[in-house]
Amino acid sequence: MPDPTSTVCPRCAYAELEHVHSSPVPGVWDVLQCGRCLYMWRTSEPARRTRREDYPESFRLSEQDMANAGEVPTIPPLRRGH
């Protein structure tokens, strides 16, 4: 199981990761979350989701991408009667 202090976010390469949860069976997996882009993953997922060097380039984010990102749209109100 990777040590969160020695890894970086697969999506944006940020080094500050939060340990969010551990598996009910100790040592099987952990859930980590990036402190910058909020990407979240289980340590048991494939390398293309957990390792920066294997994460698809088309989905990687840089500091510049993050700084120039548009606002996240708000969630519209629920429709009534549905």
C-alpha positions as CSV (number, residue, x, y, z in Angstrom):
1,M,0.0,0.0,0.0
2,P,1.6,3.3,-1.1
3,D,2.6,5.8,1.6
4,P,0.6,9.1,1.0
5,T,3.6,11.1,2.0
6,S,5.9,9.7,-0.7
7,T,3.5,10.0,-3.7
8,V,2.0,12.7,-5.8
9,C,-1.4,13.2,-7.3
10,P,-1.8,11.3,-10.6
11,R,-3.8,14.1,-12.2
12,C,-1.9,17.3,-11.1
13,A,1.4,16.1,-9.5
14,Y,0.6,17.9,-6.2
15,A,2.4,16.4,-3.3
16,E,-0.1,17.1,-0.5
17,L,-2.5,14.2,-0.3
18,E,-5.1,13.4,2.3
19,H,-5.8,10.0,3.6
20,V,-9.6,9.8,3.5
21,H,-10.4,6.2,4.4
22,S,-9.0,2.7,4.8
23,S,-10.5,-0.6,3.8
24,P,-12.5,-2.5,6.3
25,V,-9.9,-5.3,6.0
26,P,-6.6,-3.6,7.2
27,G,-4.0,-3.1,4.5
28,V,-6.1,-3.9,1.5
29,W,-6.6,-0.3,0.2
30,D,-6.7,3.3,1.2
31,V,-8.6,6.2,-0.3
32,L,-6.5,9.3,-1.0
33,Q,-7.5,12.8,-2.2
34,C,-5.4,15.5,-3.7
35,G,-5.4,18.8,-1.8
36,R,-5.3,20.9,-5.0
37,C,-7.5,19.4,-7.7
38,L,-9.6,17.2,-5.4
39,Y,-8.9,14.0,-7.4
40,M,-9.7,10.9,-5.3
41,W,-8.6,7.3,-5.8
42,R,-8.2,4.0,-4.1
43,T,-4.7,2.7,-3.9
44,S,-5.8,-0.7,-5.3
45,E,-6.9,0.8,-8.6
46,P,-4.8,0.2,-11.7
47,A,-1.6,2.3,-12.4
48,R,-3.4,4.4,-15.0
49,R,-5.4,5.8,-12.1
50,T,-2.9,5.9,-9.3
51,R,0.5,6.7,-10.8
52,R,1.4,10.1,-12.4
53,E,3.7,8.5,-15.0
54,D,0.8,6.2,-16.1
55,Y,-2.1,8.6,-15.8
56,P,-3.4,9.6,-19.4
57,E,-1.7,12.8,-20.6
58,S,-5.0,14.1,-22.0
59,F,-6.4,14.2,-18.4
60,R,-3.4,15.6,-16.6
61,L,-3.6,19.1,-15.1
62,S,-0.7,21.6,-14.6
63,E,-0.6,24.5,-12.2
64,Q,-1.4,26.8,-15.2
65,D,-4.4,24.6,-16.1
66,M,-5.7,25.0,-12.6
67,A,-5.1,28.7,-12.5
68,N,-6.9,29.3,-15.8
69,A,-9.8,26.9,-15.2
70,G,-13.3,28.4,-15.5
71,E,-15.7,28.3,-12.7
72,V,-17.5,25.1,-11.9
73,P,-21.2,25.5,-12.8
74,T,-23.7,25.4,-10.0
75,I,-26.1,22.6,-9.7
76,P,-29.5,23.7,-10.8
77,P,-32.5,23.4,-8.5
78,L,-34.4,20.1,-8.5
79,R,-37.5,19.9,-10.7
80,R,-40.7,19.7,-8.8
81,G,-43.2,16.9,-9.4
82,H,-40.7,14.4,-10.9
